[in-house]
């Protein structure tokens, strides 16, 4: 088959969740849906910010996966977004803005149902991105202050 014939194929059948799953942390697309994406100039002042021209912001909202007895819960909006640093993509720093669903129970109390392993322990980076910098014994493999800054929680 010729290359031009492949390029002329109808690509409207490409599943966007399938494509996004290659760029988001493992399982993220199962729990969350992309609601918005934006790119802006990188104006950060951290040492590592010189590595990236722009910041890709990916906004994700938790999917409504209630079933069974949980169907009686009343949706009550979303939490404030949690910002998670993830692998850079094509010279872009990547920030995931994740909002979780809130529900009201029959008594009117606000509850959040699901807990997800979204960040590496003690960091603001995705689990996979955090593991990328660590050896089997838990030490950072890259001896660089910029990467330590990336791995540390905000404000530390």
C-alpha positions in Angstrom: 0.0 0.0 0.0 1.4 3.4 -0.9 2.1 6.1 1.7 -0.3 8.6 0.0 -3.1 6.0 0.2 -2.6 5.7 3.9 -2.6 9.5 4.4 -5.9 9.8 2.5 -7.7 7.4 4.9 -10.5 8.7 7.0 -9.1 9.5 10.4 -12.4 10.5 12.0 -12.7 7.0 13.5 -9.5 7.4 15.6 -10.5 7.2 19.3 -9.3 10.2 21.1 -9.1 8.3 24.5 -6.9 5.7 22.8 -4.6 8.4 21.5 -4.5 10.3 24.8 -3.6 7.1 26.7 -0.1 7.2 25.1 0.6 10.6 26.6 -1.1 10.4 30.1 -0.1 8.4 33.1 -1.2 4.8 33.2 -4.9 4.4 34.0 -5.6 8.2 33.9 -7.9 8.0 30.9 -9.9 5.3 32.6 -10.7 7.5 35.5 -10.7 11.0 34.0 -11.7 12.7 30.7 -9.9 15.5 29.0 -12.1 18.6 29.1 -9.6 21.2 27.8 -6.0 21.6 26.7 -4.0 24.9 26.4 -0.5 25.9 25.7 1.2 29.0 27.0 4.8 30.4 27.1 6.9 29.0 29.9 7.5 31.9 32.3 8.7 29.7 35.1 11.8 30.8 37.1 13.0 27.3 38.2 16.3 26.1 36.8 14.5 23.3 34.9 12.2 25.8 33.2 15.0 26.7 30.8 14.5 23.3 29.2 11.0 24.0 28.0 9.7 26.7 25.6 6.0 26.3 26.6 3.7 24.7 29.1 1.0 22.3 28.0 -1.9 22.4 30.4 -4.2 19.4 30.3 -7.4 19.7 32.2 -9.1 16.5 33.4 -12.4 15.9 35.2 -13.2 12.6 36.9 -15.6 10.4 35.0 -18.9 9.6 36.7 -18.5 5.9 37.4 -21.3 5.5 40.0 -23.1 2.2 39.9 -25.3 0.2 42.2 -26.1 1.8 45.5 -23.9 4.8 44.7 -26.4 5.9 42.0 -28.5 7.4 44.8 -25.7 10.0 45.5 -26.4 13.5 44.2 -23.6 15.0 42.1 -22.2 18.2 43.7 -19.6 19.6 41.3 -15.9 19.0 41.5 -13.0 19.6 43.9 -10.4 22.4 43.3 -7.9 21.1 40.7 -4.8 19.3 41.8 -1.8 20.2 39.6 0.5 17.3 38.7 3.7 17.6 36.9 4.2 14.9 34.2 6.7 13.9 31.5 7.6 16.7 29.1 6.1 16.2 25.6 8.0 17.6 22.6 9.8 20.4 24.4 6.7 21.3 26.5 6.5 21.1 30.3 3.3 19.2 31.1 0.9 20.1 33.9 -2.2 18.0 34.6 -5.0 19.9 36.2 -7.1 17.1 37.8 -10.6 17.7 39.4 -12.3 14.9 41.3 -16.1 14.6 41.6 -18.0 15.4 44.7 -21.3 14.0 45.7 -23.9 14.6 48.4 -25.3 11.6 50.4 -28.9 11.4 51.6 -28.0 13.4 54.7 -26.6 16.3 52.6 -23.0 15.6 53.6 -20.3 16.2 50.9 -18.3 13.1 50.0 -15.7 12.1 47.5 -15.9 8.5 46.5 -12.7 7.5 44.8 -9.0 7.7 45.6 -6.5 7.3 42.8 -2.7 6.8 42.8 -2.1 10.0 40.9 1.2 11.3 42.4 4.5 9.7 43.6 4.6 9.7 47.4 5.8 13.1 48.8 5.9 14.8 45.4 3.7 16.7 43.0 4.7 14.5 40.0 2.9 11.6 38.4 3.8 8.2 39.8 5.5 7.1 36.5 7.5 10.4 36.2 8.7 10.1 39.8 9.8 6.5 39.2 11.7 7.6 36.1 14.1 9.5 38.3 14.7 6.8 40.9 16.8 3.7 41.0 15.6 0.4 42.5 16.8 1.4 45.9 14.9 4.7 45.8 17.7 7.1 45.2 17.5 9.8 42.4 19.5 8.7 39.4 20.1 12.1 38.0 22.4 14.1 40.3 21.0 17.6 39.4 19.4 20.2 41.6 16.9 21.1 38.8 15.5 17.6 38.8 15.3 17.5 42.6 13.2 20.7 42.4 10.9 19.0 39.9 10.4 16.0 42.3 9.9 18.0 45.5 6.4 19.0 46.6 5.4 22.6 46.1 6.6 24.9 48.8 9.5 22.7 50.1 
